[in-house]
Protein backbone atom coordinates (compact mmCIF):
# COMPACT_ATOMS: atom_id res chain seq x y z
CA UNK A 1 0.00 0.00 0.00
CA UNK A 2 1.11 3.54 -0.69
CA UNK A 3 2.21 5.83 2.13
CA UNK A 4 -0.68 7.24 4.12
CA UNK A 5 -0.89 11.05 3.96
CA UNK A 6 -2.05 13.08 6.96
CA UNK A 7 -5.39 13.94 5.32
CA UNK A 8 -6.14 10.22 4.84
CA UNK A 9 -5.60 9.31 8.52
CA UNK A 10 -8.75 10.80 10.08
CA UNK A 11 -11.87 9.35 8.48
CA UNK A 12 -14.70 10.92 10.52
CA UNK A 13 -15.56 12.05 14.06
CA UNK A 14 -17.44 9.76 16.43
CA UNK A 15 -20.64 11.41 17.61
CA UNK A 16 -22.02 9.47 20.57
CA UNK A 17 -23.20 10.42 24.05
CA UNK A 18 -20.01 9.17 25.63
CA UNK A 19 -17.70 10.95 23.15
CA UNK A 20 -19.62 14.21 23.64
CA UNK A 21 -19.25 13.84 27.41
CA UNK A 22 -15.46 13.56 27.34
CA UNK A 23 -15.13 16.65 25.16
CA UNK A 24 -15.27 18.74 28.35
CA UNK A 25 -11.90 17.20 29.24
CA UNK A 26 -10.53 18.21 25.79
CA UNK A 27 -10.70 14.65 24.48
CA UNK A 28 -11.99 14.08 20.95
CA UNK A 29 -12.87 10.77 19.30
CA UNK A 30 -12.30 9.90 15.63
CA UNK A 31 -12.49 6.87 13.37
CA UNK A 32 -9.04 6.59 11.78
CA UNK A 33 -7.33 4.60 9.03
CA UNK A 34 -6.74 1.00 10.22
CA UNK A 35 -3.01 1.17 9.44
CA UNK A 36 -2.41 4.54 11.14
CA UNK A 37 -0.25 4.59 14.26
CA UNK A 38 -0.33 7.05 17.17
CA UNK A 39 2.34 9.37 15.78
CA UNK A 40 0.53 9.59 12.43
CA UNK A 41 -2.75 10.43 14.21
CA UNK A 42 -1.05 13.12 16.30
CA UNK A 43 0.51 14.70 13.19
CA UNK A 44 -2.80 14.59 11.30
CA UNK A 45 -4.77 16.31 14.09
CA UNK A 46 -2.17 19.05 14.52
CA UNK A 47 -2.03 19.73 10.76
CA UNK A 48 -5.78 19.53 10.04
CA UNK A 49 -6.89 21.66 12.98
CA UNK A 50 -4.61 24.72 13.39
CA UNK A 51 -3.81 25.77 16.94
CA UNK A 52 -4.22 22.31 18.44
CA UNK A 53 -1.51 20.57 20.44
CA UNK A 54 -1.93 16.86 21.08
CA UNK A 55 -1.01 15.63 24.53
CA UNK A 56 -1.91 11.94 24.21
CA UNK A 57 -3.44 9.50 21.71
CA UNK A 58 -5.24 6.28 22.68
CA UNK A 59 -6.22 3.85 19.94
CA UNK A 60 -8.42 0.78 19.81
CA UNK A 61 -9.19 -1.77 17.11
CA UNK A 62 -12.87 -2.59 16.76
CA UNK A 63 -13.51 -5.98 15.10
CA UNK A 64 -16.43 -6.35 12.71
CA UNK A 65 -19.73 -7.59 14.10
CA UNK A 66 -21.27 -10.85 12.92
CA UNK A 67 -24.32 -10.19 10.74
CA UNK A 68 -26.68 -12.62 9.11
CA UNK A 69 -28.90 -12.39 6.06
CA UNK A 70 -30.89 -15.57 5.72
CA UNK A 71 -28.50 -18.53 5.75
CA UNK A 72 -25.46 -16.41 4.93
CA UNK A 73 -23.30 -15.28 7.85
CA UNK A 74 -20.77 -12.51 7.37
CA UNK A 75 -18.98 -9.72 9.18
CA UNK A 76 -19.14 -5.97 8.97
CA UNK A 77 -15.91 -4.10 8.34
CA UNK A 78 -13.41 -3.74 11.18
CA UNK A 79 -12.57 -0.18 12.29
CA UNK A 80 -9.98 1.66 14.31
CA UNK A 81 -10.92 4.39 16.77
CA UNK A 82 -8.67 7.02 18.35
CA UNK A 83 -9.26 9.23 21.40
CA UNK A 84 -7.10 12.34 21.13
CA UNK A 85 -6.40 14.36 24.29
CA UNK A 86 -5.36 17.99 23.77
CA UNK A 87 -3.19 20.12 26.05
CA UNK A 88 -4.75 22.75 28.31
CA UNK A 89 -3.48 25.71 26.22
CA UNK A 90 -4.59 24.11 22.94
CA UNK A 91 -7.38 25.49 20.76
CA UNK A 92 -10.63 23.49 20.57
CA UNK A 93 -11.57 21.56 17.44
CA UNK A 94 -14.26 23.51 15.59
CA UNK A 95 -16.14 20.62 13.97
CA UNK A 96 -17.55 19.64 17.37
CA UNK A 97 -18.71 23.14 18.36
CA UNK A 98 -22.22 22.98 16.88
CA UNK A 99 -23.05 19.54 18.26
C-alpha angles and dihedrals in degrees: 000000000000121000113283113242121215093252090056095054101073111057103176142325121265111238109194134129092257095048091049090051095055092050088085087067090052093255118138128190125216139171105236138189110286093234096047118113129207096267091051091050091049092050092047094052093047092049098042097045111043116218095027123124117194117221100177140357124206119188134191133185114225113202119218118266121243111252130182133206109183109306094342117096120195143151134249118235119285117241140196122223128196130197109204119199116201127208121257094253093047124113118250121252108256100211090072096049098089096046 
